[in-house]
Amino acid sequence: MKVIKRYNQTRRDLTIDVQCENCSHIQTVGGAYDDRNYWDNVVPSFKCKECGKSSNDIGTKPEYIQTKYPEGEQH
């Protein structure tokens, strides 16, 4: 899933809209977390509600998403 929009961020908690790279279906994910683990490991594992595929399933390399705060910094 590719992140297409980030919003409602409070500290590291936020909401994101993601788009499936396989079928282009867009879905909203509440309770997202702005850290390296979330962007590098969790998002690529999201399964599309429409086709059931994830970025990992179709072999696409996840895009690098910059965190709002440096790693290790508490907010």
C-alpha positions in Angstrom: 0.0 0.0 0.0 1.3 3.4 -0.9 0.7 6.3 1.5 -1.1 9.1 -0.4 -2.2 11.4 2.4 -1.2 12.0 6.1 -3.5 14.0 8.4 -4.8 14.6 11.9 -1.3 14.1 13.4 -1.0 14.5 17.2 2.5 13.8 18.3 3.2 10.5 16.6 -0.4 9.3 16.2 -2.1 10.1 12.8 -4.5 9.0 10.1 -3.4 8.0 6.7 -5.0 7.2 3.3 -3.3 4.4 1.4 -3.7 3.2 -2.2 -3.2 -0.4 -3.3 -0.4 -0.7 -5.9 -2.2 -3.7 -7.3 -5.8 -2.5 -7.9 -5.7 1.2 -6.9 -8.3 0.9 -4.2 -8.0 3.7 -1.6 -8.6 3.1 2.1 -8.2 5.1 5.3 -6.2 3.8 8.2 -6.8 5.3 11.6 -4.3 4.8 14.5 -1.2 5.0 12.3 2.0 5.7 14.1 4.8 7.9 12.8 8.0 6.0 13.4 10.5 4.0 11.2 9.1 0.6 12.1 5.6 1.6 11.1 6.6 3.0 7.7 9.2 0.4 6.9 7.5 -2.8 8.2 3.8 -2.3 9.0 2.6 -0.3 6.0 4.1 -2.7 3.4 2.2 -5.5 5.1 -1.2 -3.9 4.9 -3.6 -6.1 3.0 -6.0 -4.3 0.5 -9.6 -4.7 1.5 -10.5 -5.0 -2.2 -8.0 -7.5 -3.7 -6.3 -8.9 -0.6 -2.7 -8.1 -1.7 0.0 -6.1 0.1 3.1 -4.4 -1.2 5.1 -7.3 0.1 2.8 -9.8 -1.8 3.4 -8.1 -5.1 7.1 -7.4 -4.6 7.0 -3.6 -4.6 9.7 -1.8 -2.7 8.1 0.6 -0.1 8.7 4.3 -0.6 10.7 6.1 2.1 8.4 8.2 4.3 10.0 10.8 6.5 8.9 10.9 10.1 7.9 14.2 11.6 10.2 13.9 14.6 13.7 12.3 14.7 13.9 8.7 16.0 14.2 8.5 19.7 12.8 11.9 20.3 9.8 11.9 22.6 6.6 14.0 22.0 
